[in-house]
Amino acid sequence: MKNKFLTFIIFLFVTSFIKGQILSLPKNLQPEDRIAFAMYTVHENTVKMTAQFYPIINYEPFEATLEIEENGKWVEKTKAAIRYPGYTSLFRIDNWDDTKEAKYRVVHNNKAFYEGIIRKNPIHKEDFILAALTCNSIYPRHGGDIPRTDIVENLIKLKPDLLFFSGDQVYDHAQHYLYWLKFGTDFKEIIRNTPTICIVDDHDVGQGNLWGAEGDSSPTLSGVSGGYYRPAEYVKEVERAQTSHLPDPYDATPVKQGIGVYYTDLKWGGISFAILEDRKFKSGLLDLPKYAPDIFPKGTRDAIFDPTVDTRKLDIPTAKLLGERQLKFLEDWTTDWENAEMKTVLTQSVFAMVNNYTGKHDREIIADFDTNGWPQSGRNKALSVIRKSFSPMIGGDQHLATFVKHGVDNWGDASYSFVTPAIANYWMRWWDPKNPGKNRDKNLPKYTGDFLDGFQNKITVKAVGNPSSEEIKEGGKLSTRVAGFGVIKYNKSKRTITFDCWGRNVDIMNPNSKQYKGWPITISQFDNFNPRESFLLPTLDLSKENQVVTIRKSATREIVSSVRIKGKIYQPKVLELGSYTIEIGEGNTPIKLFEIISKSKNREHLKVKI
């Protein structure tokens, strides 16, 4: 394995520096230009920042410094080694005062300086803005490169409070370092001054598809057996560059091959974000022939095109999506409402198969195992936990913008999800079902409404950014066809969330600019656990507003829901008849506990003095 890694790293960096089909290092790179870019987050008064460097050469020091401007002077706060071969430094400042904005600069060798702003916590802002981006394709066979200036200029005008890159920042599997530098320098004018969440998807680790199988090693590039094809050290280097500035992991125990984890939460501006790794723990496909020998008589494959297949047989109850570790994290995160008014789950991909044509609109795909619609049982476990915190989900990966309400047992009994369009779109997908959706809203397209996806999961489709014939022809392979980005606006006083879906090369500040068909969409925070069929607990009339109310099953203490309510009046909903405990308050010792029986119609009022 060590020889495999060394051979691959030599190949990776030699091709990066010599091959240079599209990219090359800046010519005549001087010591004062050694710092490429930096990304940071602030979470619970801790700053973490990753600085990315161009190659350190000519006996230059493998160390850098982070300085903060105080009273007009630069003050050194911490030093960090520059890690080889990725040339990254990780800085950390604890006990940070997040009530003030501060200028920072990364310094190398007293010759290179990179400046930016660490923003103050926007916790007192009524509106919080998240910008979400995915799939940054720059690759020779994908048609080359297109500028990102239109996106960056829009984001600078928008001034988001947080950026989220949901994966596939890099597509070239042989020149990762150069393309990562290209990604960072393309977006550095917005990321230098904005907290940034960046997570890793399949192309980032050199695979077209990824079933991570808790860090296993895959013998083939297809990865269908589960695991990573590239050497573990390569995977770790990618994750170090892209994710080491995130808040500390919930449980930092490495997975197989010593590959690390980064799933965690980030609190910023009164919003709590759960950051997931939905590829890393996902089971491989090797057991499918055993469970469905009539479907897989000659071995495993990653997609099914036969419409006669009963895809319900493909659900392996023991197969994992998030895995037990991330499910435990989400359970704990559900009741942690300190300094948080609303919550959101950030994922790599959507927990459903919301596409039925891929690559070309010629042959319908019946089941796509790359989507998080499989494994069905693992998908349902994840959604059953996520809805407890009234959290929408935001992801990317699909190259197809979608807005969906998920269902586990019934349509609409789980959270909404928003998948953003690709930054650049070579591999297109469509959601174009043959039959119209049921229960769709009046005047909406036939591809909206209630459906069973390819794996027979219940989904309610609200909007899709399908490619049109004009967009397919426009501008070459890496055109702006159904490309773009998402903007999510949280209104904390109203507890509403508005989802914007923007295309490329438009001025989003111009009131005449139009979004993709179906957007913008506004929902209530409470719509993320608002099943069509439910049972009711008594209406609570609290003496103090905006309290955390947690509902548990009395017999098992299992969490049913937890939310910081808006105001003083709240009537909890549950999915089953039974006995429930209502907890009011935060932390390990709730202020009030009540045991209540649910009813199909409940007109009881319960006055509670806090």
For each residue, the residues with C-beta under 8 A, 3 or more apart:
1: 4 5 231 232
2: 5 6
3: 6 7
4: 1 7 8 231
5: 1 2 8 9 231 232 233 234
6: 2 3 9 10
7: 3 4 10 11
8: 4 5 11 12 230 231 234
9: 5 6 12 13 85 231 233 234
10: 6 7 13 14
11: 7 8 14 15 174
12: 8 9 15 16 174 175 176 177 234
13: 9 10 16 17 85 177
14: 10 11 17 18 19
15: 11 12 18 19 174 175
16: 12 13 19 20 175 176 177 178
17: 13 14 20 24 25 55
18: 14 15
19: 14 15 16 174 175
20: 16 17 23 24 175 178
21: 140 175
22: 138 140 144 145
23: 20 138 175 178 179 181 182
24: 17 20 27 178
25: 17 29 54 55 178 181
26: 29 33 54
27: 24
28:
29: 25 26 33 34 54
30: 33 34
31: 34 60 108 109 111 112
32: 111 112 113
33: 26 29 30 54 112
34: 29 30 31 53 54 56 60 108 109 111 112
35: 38 51 52 53 54 64 106 108 112 113 114
36: 52 53 54 181 184 185 188
37: 51 52 114 184 185 187 188 191 192
38: 35 49 50 51 52 106 114 116 188 191 192
39: 49 50 184 191 196 198 245
40: 47 48 49 50 104 116 118 195 196 245
41: 47 48 195 196 197 245 246 247 266 268
42: 45 46 47 96 98 118 119 121 195 268
43: 46 48 247 265 266 267 268
44: 247 267
45: 42 94 95 96 97 98
46: 42 43 92 93 94 95 96 247
47: 40 41 42 91 92 93 96 118
48: 40 41 43 90 91 92 244 245 246 247
49: 38 39 40 66 90 91 92 104 106 245
50: 38 39 40 88 89 90 91 240 241 244 245
51: 35 37 38 64 66 80 88 89 91 106 114
52: 35 36 37 38 87 88 180 181 184 241
53: 34 35 36 56 64 82 87 88 89 108
54: 25 26 29 33 34 35 36 87 181
55: 17 25 87
56: 34 53 60 61 62 82 84 87
57: 60
58:
59:
60: 31 34 56 57 108 109
61: 56 108 109
62: 56 81 82 84
63: 79 80 81 82 89
64: 35 51 53 79 80 82 89 106 107 108
65: 76 78 79 80 106 107 108
66: 49 51 76 77 78 79 80 91 93 104 105 106 107
67: 74 75 76 77 104 105 106 107
68: 74 75 77 93 102 103 104 118
69: 72 73 74 75 102 103 104 105
70: 73 75
71:
72: 69
73: 69 70
74: 67 68 69 105
75: 67 68 69 70
76: 65 66 67 79
77: 66 67 68 91 93
78: 65 66 91 92 93
79: 63 64 65 66 76
80: 51 63 64 65 66 89 90 91
81: 62 63 89
82: 53 56 62 63 64 87 88 89 108
83: 86 87 88 89 90 240
84: 56 62 87
85: 9 13 177 237
86: 83 177 237 238 240 241
87: 52 53 54 55 56 82 83 84
88: 50 51 52 53 82 83 240 241 244
89: 50 51 53 63 64 80 81 82 83 106
90: 48 49 50 80 83 240 244 245
91: 47 48 49 50 51 66 77 78 80 106
92: 46 47 48 49 78
93: 46 47 66 68 77 78 96
94: 45 46
95: 45 46
96: 42 45 46 47 93 118
97: 45 100
98: 42 45 120 121
99: 120 121
100: 97 120
101: 117 118 119 120
102: 68 69 117 118
103: 68 69 115 116 117 118
104: 40 49 66 67 68 69 115 116 117 118
105: 66 67 69 74 113 114 115 116
106: 35 38 49 51 64 65 66 67 89 91 112 113 114
107: 64 65 66 67 110 112 113
108: 31 34 35 53 60 61 64 65 82 111 112
109: 31 34 60 61 112
110: 107
111: 31 32 34 108
112: 31 32 33 34 35 106 107 108 109
113: 32 35 105 106 107
114: 35 37 38 51 105 106 192
115: 103 104 105 192
116: 38 40 103 104 105 192 193
117: 101 102 103 104 192 193
118: 40 42 47 68 96 101 102 103 104
119: 42 101 122 161 193 194 195
120: 98 99 100 101
121: 42 98 99 268 269
122: 119 125 128 161 268 269 270
123: 269 270 339
124:
125: 122 128 161 269 270 492
126: 491 492 493
127: 489 490 491 492
128: 122 125 161 162 269 270 271 489 490 492
129: 158 159 160 161 162 487 488 489 490
130: 160 161 162 163 164 271 344 394 487 488 489 490
131: 155 158 160 162 163 164 485 486 487 488
132: 163 164 166 394 396 418 420 485 486 487 488
133: 136 151 163 164 165 166 396 420 423 485 486
134: 165 166 167 168 395 396 397 419 420 421 422 423
135: 167 168 396 397 399 422 423 424 425
136: 133 148 165 168 169 170 171 183 186 423 424
137: 142 168 171 422 423 424 425 426 478
138: 22 23 142 144 145 171 172 179 182 183 424 478
139: 142 171 172 426
140: 21 22 144
141:
142: 137 138 139 171 424 426 477 478
143: 426 476 477 478 479
144: 22 138 140 476 477 478
145: 22 138 182 478
146: 424 478 479 480
147: 150
148: 136 151 152 186 187 423
149: 152 153
150: 147 153 154 504 505 506
151: 133 148 154 155 187 423 485 504
152: 148 149 155 156 186 187 189 190
153: 149 150 156 157
154: 150 151 157 158 485 502 506 507 508 509
155: 131 151 152 158 160 163 190 194
156: 152 153 159 189 190
157: 153 154 508 509
158: 129 131 154 155 487 508 509
159: 129 156
160: 129 130 131 155 163 194 487
161: 119 122 125 128 129 130 194 195 268 269
162: 128 129 130 131 194 195 196 197 268 269 271 273
163: 130 131 132 133 155 160 190 191 194 195 196 197
164: 130 131 132 133 196 197 198 346 394
165: 133 134 136 169 196 197 198 199
166: 132 133 134 199 201 346 347 348 394 395 396 397 420
167: 134 135 199 200 201 202 203 204 348 349 396 397
168: 134 135 136 137 171 201 202 203 204 396 397
169: 136 165 180 183 198 204 242
170: 136 176 179 180 183 203 204 238
171: 136 137 138 139 142 168 179 203
172: 138 139 175 176 178 179
173: 176 203 206 207 230
174: 11 12 15 19
175: 12 15 16 19 20 21 23 172 178 179
176: 12 16 170 172 173 179 180 204 206 234 238
177: 12 13 16 85 86 180 181
178: 16 20 23 24 25 172 175 181 182
179: 23 138 170 171 172 175 176 182 183
180: 52 169 170 176 177 183 184 238 241 242
181: 23 25 36 52 54 177 178 184 185
182: 23 138 145 178 179 185 186
183: 136 138 169 170 179 180 186 187
184: 36 37 39 52 180 181 187 188 191
185: 36 37 181 182 188
186: 136 148 152 182 183
187: 37 148 151 152 183 184 190 191
188: 36 37 38 184 185 191 192
189: 152 156 192
190: 152 155 156 163 187 193 194
191: 37 38 39 163 184 187 188 194 196
192: 37 38 114 115 116 117 188 189
193: 116 117 119 190
194: 119 155 160 161 162 163 190 191
195: 40 41 42 119 161 162 163 268
196: 39 40 41 162 163 164 165 191 245
197: 41 162 163 164 165 246 266 273 275 346
198: 39 164 165 169 242 243 245 246
199: 165 166 167 242 243 262 275 277 346 348
200: 167 204 205 238 239 242 243 262 277 348
201: 166 167 168 204 210 279 348 349 396 397
202: 167 168 205 207 208 209 210 223 279 370
203: 167 168 170 171 173 206 207 208
204: 167 168 169 170 176 200 201 238 242
205: 200 202 210 228 230 234 235 238
206: 173 176 203 229 230 234
207: 173 202 203 210 221 223 228 229 230
208: 202 203 221 222 223
209: 202 222 223 224 302 369 370
210: 201 202 205 207 223 228 279 282
211: 223 224 226 227 279 282 283 284 285 369
212: 215 216 226 227 228 255 277 279 280 281 282
213: 216 218 225 226 227 256 281 282 283 284
214: 255 256 280 281 320 323
215: 212 227 228 232 254 255 256 257 258 259 280
216: 212 213 225 226 227 228 256 257 284
217: 227 228 229 232 256 257
218: 213 221 222 223 225 226 227 228 229 284
219: 225 229
220: 223 224 225 229
221: 207 208 218 229
222: 208 209 218 302
223: 202 207 208 209 210 211 218 220 226 227 228 229 284
224: 209 211 220 284 285 286 300 301 302 369
225: 213 216 218 219 220 284 285 286 300
226: 211 212 213 216 218 223 282 283 284 285 286
227: 211 212 213 215 216 217 218 223 256 284
228: 205 207 210 212 215 216 217 218 223 232 235 257 259
229: 206 207 217 218 219 220 221 223
230: 8 173 205 206 207 234 235
231: 1 4 5 8 9 234 235
232: 1 5 215 217 228 235 236 257 258 259
233: 5 9 236 237
234: 5 8 9 12 176 205 206 230 231 237 238
235: 205 228 230 231 232 238 239 257 259
236: 232 233 239 240 258 259 260
237: 85 86 233 234 240 241
238: 86 170 176 180 200 204 205 234 235 241 242
239: 200 235 236 242 243 244 259 260 262
240: 50 83 86 88 90 236 237 243 244
241: 50 52 86 88 180 237 238 244
242: 169 180 198 199 200 204 238 239
243: 198 199 200 239 240 246 262
244: 48 50 88 90 239 240 241 262
245: 39 40 41 48 49 50 90 196 198
246: 41 48 197 198 243 249 262 264 266 275
247: 41 43 44 46 48 264 265 266
248: 252 264
249: 246 252 260 261 262 263 264
250: 263 264 265 325 329 332 333
251: 261 325 329
252: 248 249 260 261
253: 261 325
254: 215 258 259 260 261
255: 212 214 215 259 260 261 280 281
256: 213 214 215 216 217 227 259
257: 215 216 217 228 232 235
258: 215 232 236 254
259: 215 228 232 235 236 239 254 255 256 280
260: 236 239 249 252 254 255
261: 249 251 252 253 254 255 277 280 325
262: 199 200 239 243 244 246 249 275 277
263: 249 250 274 275 276 277 325 326 329
264: 246 247 248 249 250 275
265: 43 247 250 272 273 274 275 329 333 336
266: 41 43 197 246 247 272 273 275
267: 43 44 271 272 273 338 339 340
268: 41 42 43 121 122 161 162 195 271 273
269: 121 122 123 125 128 161 162
270: 122 123 125 128 339 340 341 342 492
271: 128 130 162 267 268 340 341 342 343 344 490
272: 265 266 267 333 336 337 339 340 342 343 344
273: 162 197 265 266 267 268 343 344 345 346
274: 263 265 329 330 333 343 344 345 346 391
275: 197 199 246 262 263 264 265 266 346
276: 263 322 326 345 346 347 348
277: 199 200 212 261 262 263 280 281 326 348
278: 281 282 321 322 347 348 349 351 372 382 395
279: 201 202 210 211 212 282 348 349
280: 212 214 215 255 259 261 277 323
281: 212 213 214 255 277 278 320 321 322 323 325 326
282: 210 211 212 213 226 278 279 320 321 323 372 378
283: 211 213 226 287 316 318 319 320 321 375 378
284: 211 213 216 218 223 224 225 226 227 287
285: 211 224 225 226 288 300 301 302 369
286: 224 225 226 289 300
287: 283 284 290 291 316 318 319
288: 285 291 292 295 296 300 314 316
289: 286 292 293 296 297 299 300
290: 287 293
291: 287 288 313 314 316
292: 288 289 295 296 313 314
293: 289 290 296 297
294: 297 313
295: 288 292 304 309 313 314
296: 288 289 292 293 299 300 301
297: 289 293 294
298:
299: 289 296
300: 224 225 285 286 288 289 296
301: 224 285 296 304
302: 209 222 224 285 368 369 370
303: 358 365 367 368 369 370
304: 295 301 309 311 365 366 367 454
305: 363 364 365 366
306: 309 366
307: 364 366
308:
309: 295 304 306 313 366 367
310: 313
311: 304 314 366 367 454 455 456
312: 315 376 455 456
313: 291 292 294 295 309 310
314: 288 291 292 295 311 367 374 375 376 455
315: 312 319 374 375 376 377 455
316: 283 287 288 291 319 375 377
317: 377
318: 283 287
319: 283 287 315 316 374 375 377 378
320: 214 281 282 283 323 324 375 378
321: 278 281 282 283 351 372 375 378 379 381 382
322: 276 278 281 326 327 330 378 381 382
323: 214 280 281 282 320 326 327
324: 320 327 328
325: 250 251 253 261 263 281 328 329
326: 263 276 277 281 322 323 329 330
327: 322 323 324 330 331 381 382 385
328: 324 325 331 332
329: 250 251 263 265 274 325 326 332 333
330: 274 322 326 327 333 334 345 382 385 386 389
331: 327 328 334 385 388 559
332: 250 328 329 335 336
333: 250 265 272 274 329 330 336 343 389
334: 330 331 385 388 389 559 562
335: 332 548 550 559 562
336: 265 272 332 333 340
337: 272 340 548 562 563 564 586
338: 267 586 587
339: 123 267 270 272
340: 267 270 271 272 336 337 343 564
341: 270 271 492 495 546 564
342: 270 271 272 390 490 492 495 497 525 564
343: 271 272 273 274 333 340 389 390 391
344: 130 271 272 273 274 391 392 393 394 488
345: 273 274 276 330 386 391 392 393 394 415
346: 164 166 197 199 273 274 275 276 393 394 395
347: 166 276 278 350 351 372 393 394 395 417
348: 166 167 199 200 201 276 277 278 279 395 396 397
349: 167 201 278 279 370 371 372 395 396 397 398 419
350: 347 354 371 372 393 395 397 398 402 404 417 419
351: 278 321 347 372 373 379 382 383 393 406 417
352: 371 372 373 379 404 406 417 453 457 459
353: 356 367 368 371 373 374 453 454 455 457
354: 350 371 398 400 402 404 419 431 453 459 461 464
355: 358 365 368 371 398 400 429 430 431
356: 353 364 365 366 430 431 432 433 454
357: 360 361 362 363 364 365 429 430 432
358: 303 355 365 368 427 428 429 430
359: 427 428 429
360: 357 363 428
361: 357 430 432 467
362: 357
363: 305 357 360
364: 305 307 356 357 434
365: 303 304 305 355 356 357 358 368 454
366: 304 305 306 307 309 311 356 454
367: 303 304 309 311 314 353 373 374 454 455
368: 302 303 353 355 358 365 371 373 454
369: 209 211 224 285 302 303 374
370: 202 209 302 303 349
371: 349 350 352 353 354 355 368 374 398 454
372: 278 282 321 347 349 350 351 352 379
373: 351 352 353 367 368 376 379 453 454 455 457
374: 314 315 319 353 367 369 371 379 455
375: 283 314 315 316 319 320 321 378 379
376: 312 314 315 373 379 380 455 456 457
377: 315 316 317 319 380 381
378: 282 283 319 320 321 322 375 381 382
379: 321 351 352 372 373 374 375 376 382 383 455 457
380: 376 377 383 384 408 457
381: 321 322 327 377 378 384 385
382: 278 321 322 327 330 351 378 379 385 386
383: 351 379 380 386 387 406 408 414 415
384: 380 381 387 388 408 414
385: 327 330 331 334 381 382 388
386: 330 345 382 383 389 391 393 414 415
387: 383 384 390 391 413 414 415 528 529 561
388: 331 334 384 385 529 559 560 561 562
389: 330 333 334 343 386 561 562 563
390: 342 343 387 415 525 526 528 529 561 563
391: 274 343 344 345 386 387 415 528
392: 344 345 415 416 417 418 497 523 528
393: 344 345 346 347 350 351 386 415 416 417 418
394: 130 132 164 166 344 345 346 347 417 418 419 420 486 488
395: 134 166 278 346 347 348 349 350 398 417 418 419 420
396: 132 133 134 135 166 167 168 201 348 349 419 420 422
397: 134 135 166 167 168 201 348 349 350 419
398: 349 350 354 355 371 395 402 419 429
399: 135 421 422 425 427 428 429 482
400: 354 355 419 421 428 429 430 431 464 465 466 482
401: 419 420 421 463 464 465 482 484 486 501 516 519
402: 350 354 398 417 418 419 431 461 463 464 465
403: 416 417 418 419 461 462 463 464 499 501 518 519 521
404: 350 352 354 416 417 419 459 460 461 462
405: 411 412 414 415 416 459 460 462
406: 351 352 383 414 415 416 417 457 458 459 460
407: 410 411 412 413 414 457 458 459 460
408: 380 383 384 413 414 458
409: 413 458 575
410: 407 413 458 531 532 533
411: 405 407 439 450 458 459 460 532
412: 405 407 460 530 531 532
413: 387 407 408 409 410 531 532 533 575
414: 383 384 386 387 405 406 407 408 528 529
415: 345 383 386 387 390 391 392 393 405 406 528 529
416: 392 393 403 404 405 406 462 523 527 528
417: 347 350 351 352 392 393 394 395 402 403 404 406
418: 132 392 393 394 395 402 403 486 488 499 501
419: 134 349 350 354 394 395 396 397 398 400 401 402 403 404
420: 132 133 134 166 394 395 396 401 484 485 486 501
421: 134 399 400 401 425 465 482 483 484 485 486 501 503 516
422: 134 135 137 396 399 425 482 483 484
423: 133 134 135 136 137 148 151 483 484 485
424: 135 136 137 138 142 146 478 480 483
425: 135 137 399 421 422 428 478 479 480 481 482 483
426: 137 139 142 143 477 478
427: 358 359 399
428: 358 359 360 399 400 425 467 472 481 482
429: 355 357 358 359 398 399 400
430: 355 356 357 358 361 400 466 467
431: 354 355 356 400 402 447 461 464 466
432: 356 357 361 447 466
433: 356 436 437 446 447 451
434: 364
435: 446
436: 433 440 446 447 449
437: 433 440 446 447 448 449 450 451 460 461
438: 449 450 451
439: 411 449 450 460
440: 436 437 444 446 448 449 450
441: 444 448 449
442:
443:
444: 440 441 448 449 462 518
445: 448 464 517 518
446: 433 435 436 437 440 449
447: 431 432 433 436 437 461 464 466
448: 437 440 441 444 445 461 462 463 464 518
449: 436 437 438 439 440 441 444 446 460 461
450: 411 437 438 439 440 458 459 460
451: 433 437 438 458 459 460 461
452: 456 457 458 459
453: 352 353 354 373 456 457 459
454: 304 311 353 356 365 366 367 368 371 373
455: 311 312 314 315 353 367 373 374 376 379
456: 311 312 376 452 453
457: 352 353 373 376 379 380 406 407 452 453
458: 406 407 408 409 410 411 450 451 452
459: 352 354 404 405 406 407 411 450 451 452 453
460: 404 405 406 407 411 412 437 439 449 450 451
461: 354 402 403 404 431 437 447 448 449 451 464
462: 403 404 405 416 444 448 518 521
463: 401 402 403 448 501 516 517 518 519 521
464: 354 400 401 402 403 431 445 447 448 461 518
465: 400 401 402 421 482 484 501 516 517 518
466: 400 430 431 432 447 482
467: 361 428 430 471 472 481 482
468: 471 472 482
469: 472 473
470: 473 474
471: 467 468 474 479 480 481 482
472: 428 467 468 469 481
473: 469 470
474: 470 471 479 480 481
475: 478 479 480 481
476: 143 144 479
477: 142 143 144 426
478: 137 138 142 143 144 145 146 424 425 426 475
479: 143 146 425 471 474 475 476 483
480: 146 424 425 471 474 475 483 484 503 504 505
481: 425 428 467 471 472 474 475
482: 399 400 401 421 422 425 428 465 466 467 468 471 503 516
483: 421 422 423 424 425 479 480 503 504
484: 401 420 421 422 423 465 480 501 502 503 504 516
485: 131 132 133 151 154 420 421 423 502
486: 131 132 133 394 401 418 420 421 499 500 501 502
487: 129 130 131 132 158 160 499 500 502 508
488: 129 130 131 132 344 394 418 497 498 499 500
489: 127 128 129 130 497 498 500
490: 127 128 129 130 271 342 496 497
491: 126 127 494 495 496 497 498
492: 125 126 127 128 270 341 342 495
493: 126
494: 491
495: 341 342 491 492 524 525 526 566
496: 490 491 522 523 524 525
497: 342 392 488 489 490 491 522 523 524 525
498: 488 489 491 520 521 522
499: 403 418 486 487 488 519 520 521 522 523
500: 486 487 488 489 508 515 519 520
501: 401 403 418 420 421 463 465 484 486 515 516 518 519 520
502: 154 484 485 486 487 506 508 513 515 516
503: 421 480 482 483 484 506 515 516
504: 150 151 480 483 484
505: 150 480
506: 150 154 502 503 510 513 514
507: 154 510 513
508: 154 157 158 487 500 502 513
509: 154 157 158 513
510: 506 507 513
511:
512:
513: 502 506 507 508 509 510
514: 506
515: 500 501 502 503 519 520
516: 401 421 463 465 482 484 501 502 503 519
517: 445 463 465
518: 403 444 445 448 462 463 464 465 501 521
519: 401 403 463 499 500 501 515 516
520: 498 499 500 501 515
521: 403 462 463 498 499 518
522: 496 497 498 499
523: 392 416 496 497 499 527 528
524: 495 496 497 527 530
525: 342 390 495 496 497 528 563 566
526: 390 495 529 530 563
527: 416 523 524 530
528: 387 390 391 392 414 415 416 523 525
529: 387 388 390 414 415 526 561 563 573
530: 412 524 526 527 534 573
531: 410 412 413 534 573 575
532: 410 411 412 413
533: 410 413
534: 530 531 573 574 575
535: 573 574 575 576 577 598 599 600 602
536: 571 572 573 574 598 599 600 601 602
537: 551 571 572 573 574 580 582 596 598 602
538: 571 596 602 604 605 606
539: 569 570 571 602 603 604 605 606
540: 549 565 569 570 571 572 582 584 606 608
541: 568 569 605 606 607 608
542: 545 547 565 568 569 570 584 608 610
543: 568 607 608 609 610
544: 547 568 610
545: 542 565 566 567 568
546: 341 564 565 566 567
547: 542 544 564 565 584 585 591 610
548: 335 337 562 563 564 565 584 585 586
549: 540 562 563 564 565 570 572 582 583 584
550: 335 559 561 562 582 583 584 590
551: 537 559 560 561 562 572 574 580 581 582 583
552: 556 557 558 559 560 580 581 583
553: 556 557 558 560 578 579 580 581
554: 557 578 579 580 581 595
555: 578 579
556: 552 553
557: 552 553 554 581
558: 552 553
559: 331 334 335 388 550 551 552 562
560: 388 551 552 553 572 574 575 580
561: 387 388 389 390 529 550 551 572 573 574
562: 334 335 337 388 389 548 549 550 551 559
563: 337 389 390 525 526 529 548 549
564: 337 340 341 342 546 547 548 549
565: 540 542 545 546 547 548 549 568 570
566: 495 525 545 546 570
567: 545 546 570
568: 541 542 543 544 545 565
569: 539 540 541 542
570: 539 540 542 549 565 566 567
571: 536 537 538 539 540 602
572: 536 537 540 549 551 560 561 580 582
573: 529 530 531 534 535 536 537 561
574: 534 535 536 537 551 560 561 578 580 598
575: 409 413 531 534 535 560
576: 535 598
577: 535 597 598 599 600
578: 553 554 555 574 597 598
579: 553 554 555 595 596 597 598
580: 537 551 552 553 554 560 572 574 595 596 597 598
581: 551 552 553 554 557 593 594 595 596
582: 537 540 549 550 551 572 592 593 594 595 596
583: 549 550 551 552 590 592 593
584: 540 542 547 548 549 550 590 591 592 593 594 608 610
585: 547 548 589 590 591 592 610
586: 337 338 548 590
587: 338 590
588:
589: 585
590: 550 583 584 585 586 587 593
591: 547 584 585 610
592: 582 583 584 585 608 610
593: 581 582 583 584 590
594: 581 582 584 606 608
595: 554 579 580 581 582
596: 537 538 579 580 581 582 606
597: 577 578 579 580
598: 535 536 537 574 576 577 578 579 580 602
599: 535 536 577 602
600: 535 536 577
601: 536
602: 535 536 537 538 539 571 598 599
603: 539
604: 538 539
605: 538 539 541
606: 538 539 540 541 594 596
607: 541 543
608: 540 541 542 543 584 592 594
609: 543
610: 542 543 544 547 584 585 591 592
